[in-house]
Amino acid sequence: MKRGLPEQLMFIRNGKAIQKKSNESMSGKLAVISGSTSGVGYEALKKLAQGGANIVMVCRNEEKAKNIKTEIETQYNVSVDYFIADFSDLTQVRLAAKGILDKYKKIDVLINSAGIHSTKKMYNKDGYELVFCVNHLSSFLFTKLLLKRMIESSPSRIIQVNSEGHRFNGLRINDLNWRKRIYTGLRSYGASKTAQLYTVWELAKELENTGVTINAMHPGGVKTNIGSNNGKLYRWFLHHVTWHFLKNPEISGDALYYLASAKELENVSGKFFNLTIEEKPAKHALNTKKQKQIWDLSMEMTGLTKKE
C-alpha cells in the first residue's frame, strides 16, 4: 500500500496540484491592495480589474502607481486610485488608512501583499526589526484600521498574503527584534509570517458573525522582486538562478481572485491556503498561547487602542 505524504509536508504536493479558479464577477466591488506595483500584488490587481473590481492601490512608488493606474484604466472599464505608504513606517500606514476611510464608504476586499526579505538585520525609526514590521505589524495595523468599514460593507473578505516560509519559524516572544540572538534572513522572514498567521486566527474569531472573513495564503513559488533590497550577490543569484525554478506570478493573481470571489468561500474564515488549496500550516503556527501573546504585543507595538 502506497503511503501519502505526512500532513505537515502536504505543501509539496499542493503546490503542484491543479488549482481552483473562479469566474464570478467582481463588478462594482472595491478592492484595496497593498504592495500592488509589482509581483503578487500587481497580478492580483490586474485579475481583479479584469473581473470588474475598482481598485485602491497602497504602495511606495508614486510614479509606478500613476503608470499602473493609466494602464489598468485604459485596458479595463474600472477606476484605479492610489495612496502612498511605505510599510516600514507605521505612521504612513495610518495616514493611508485614514485617507481611504475618508474617501470610500465601502470596502469589499482587502489584500495585504506588501512584504520584504532581508539578509541583513535592519530597524525602522521606531526600533522595530524591518522584516517583522513590514510583513506583520503594518499589515496587522492596516487591517485593524479598515476593519470597521469592512464590517459595515459586509459581506467582505480579507486575504493576507503569507508564505510557506512561515515554516522556517524564528519567532521568539521575548526577542521579536533580534537583539539577543544571531539574525538570519530566512528565520526573520519565518518569524514575521508566523506572527501574521497568529493574528489571522485571532481576527477570524473576532470577526465571527460579522460577514467578514479573513484567510491567509501562500502565493506559490513564483518570480517576484522580493529580496531585491539585498546586496548585489543576492540579486544576481535571485535573477540568474532562483528565478529559473519559479513560476509565472500570474498563478498568484488567479489564486487571489478565487479567494476574493468564489461563492464556496463566502463563509470560510481562519484558514491557510496554498494557492487555492486549504492546507494545515506548520505545528508551531497553531500554538494558541502564542496567538494571544502576539496579538497583545502587536496591539501595543502598533499603538492600537481597543476602540480601533
Order of alpha helices (4+ residues) and beta strands (2+ residues): alpha-beta-alpha-beta-alpha-beta-alpha-beta-alpha-beta-alpha-beta-alpha-alpha-beta-beta-alpha
